[in-house]
Amino acid sequence: MKGARYFTGQQPIKFLALLVGAIFVTLAAFTVSAQQTNEAQFRVKNENSFNINLIQFKRAEYVGQCPGSGISPDSQSARFVSRKTPPAPNRRVLIKNVTDGMETNPYPYTDRSYDKGEFSESFGFKVANSHKTRTFSVLEGENKFAYEIKENNQVIEQGGLTAQVSVQNLGTFPRQQICENKVTSQCQDDADCRDRRRRGKSCKIECVTVQECRCP
């Protein structure tokens, strides 16, 4: 009987210990995961300051001779950094925008040097829904990104982050064409003028002026 009491008394203790251990491991994993999601960030230049994971644009609607809409600035300069894996020699970072609504073949991406200083090589965010060679496309609202940091072509860190893109509507404005007069590149002289020049006399050549107009 004593043996039975000893056996049944240890089982709940072992079970409780296993349960507490499992909870601890789960909480530790959750904490690590939460830290990893906050390791990486974008440092976005905004006029005279910097925003973290916030990309700001302004939109104006136009009517008149040149209707349409325009977003300013054309692009927003930014840099990437991971607190867990800072820049070091022979490192690069590949970042993809995997937000729903983006064209997927390929996803917009940027591949930047990450080998010196405090941040990656700079790049420009631009509002668009497909990959661009000169800028990194984003959509209005929340954008989701996946990144890989490589050293000598070996992945040493990968993860994800989000950034918010806000577009402030400025209103509707008239927009007219900008016109200017230009002299044609080739001026034509008439037969009488050519005859006078052959006889060594001066001749005034009339050049045609044309008006060229464009939308700003």
Secondary structure as UniProt FT lines:
FT   HELIX           2..39
FT   STRAND          40..46
FT   TURN            47..48
FT   STRAND          49..52
FT   STRAND          54..63
FT   STRAND          68..72
FT   STRAND          76..82
FT   TURN            89..90
FT   STRAND          91..97
FT   TURN            100..101
FT   TURN            105..106
FT   STRAND          109..113
FT   STRAND          123..127
FT   STRAND          136..138
FT   STRAND          141..151
FT   TURN            152..153
FT   STRAND          154..174
FT   STRAND          178..183
FT   HELIX           191..198
FT   TURN            199..200
FT   STRAND          209..214
//
